[in-house]
Amino acid sequence: DGTPSAVEKALLAARRAFEYSEDRRDERTLDEESLKRKKEERLRLIDHHVKGVCVENKSALTDEEKHSDLCYSIKSDLKLDSDGEEEMYRSLISFSPENPFSRALYGAYLYKKGDMKGAKQEFEKAIAVIEANGGVHADSHYYCGAIMVTEEKYVDAETHFKTALKSNAYHADCLCAYGTFLFDVKGK
């Protein structure tokens, strides 16, 4: 059917990673100022590319799954490192500041990076926008709950976990985190 096999996909990914490392090989010999200018130019190009993709795919920004796929595609196509990924999220938010899915994805990125304060702010913004439209974003509530546990704000954490599970009773990460919370904190 023309679909690449798992082995073909792995080979393609390895080839892209090699090409990426070869493309960045000259960076190893640059002085600090030149390296800084090259990085700034790369981030400007990412910003320009992301905004162009957003204009072409505006409808994808309003659907959570399509939005996530779009981000994955951009990360893959541009072979983004951590700085590039962060610039992608900033560009998405700059393009559409009220987009809750951009905020939630950026929050998840910051959470994984260990920036709990920044992550919490992004999740709270996503929650506010979605709730203003009568919805609930289970992932943002889950992450807020997890962050609140680390801040030892247990009542708020439990409220977020329950809100997430009320919206999506099968949210696996939330079920695990809430179960651990109940066992460790509440002793139930």
Secondary structure, DSSP 4 states (H G I P E B T S, - for coil): --PPPHHHHHHHHHHHHHHHHHHTGGGGGS-HHHHHHHHHHHHHHHHHHHHHHHHHTGGGGGSHHHHHHHHHHHHHHHT--HHHHHHHHHHHHHH-TT-HHHHHHHHHHHHHHT-HHHHHHHHHHHHHHHHHTT---HHHHHHHHHHHHHTT-HHHHHHHHHHHHHH-TT-HHHHHHHHHHIIIII--
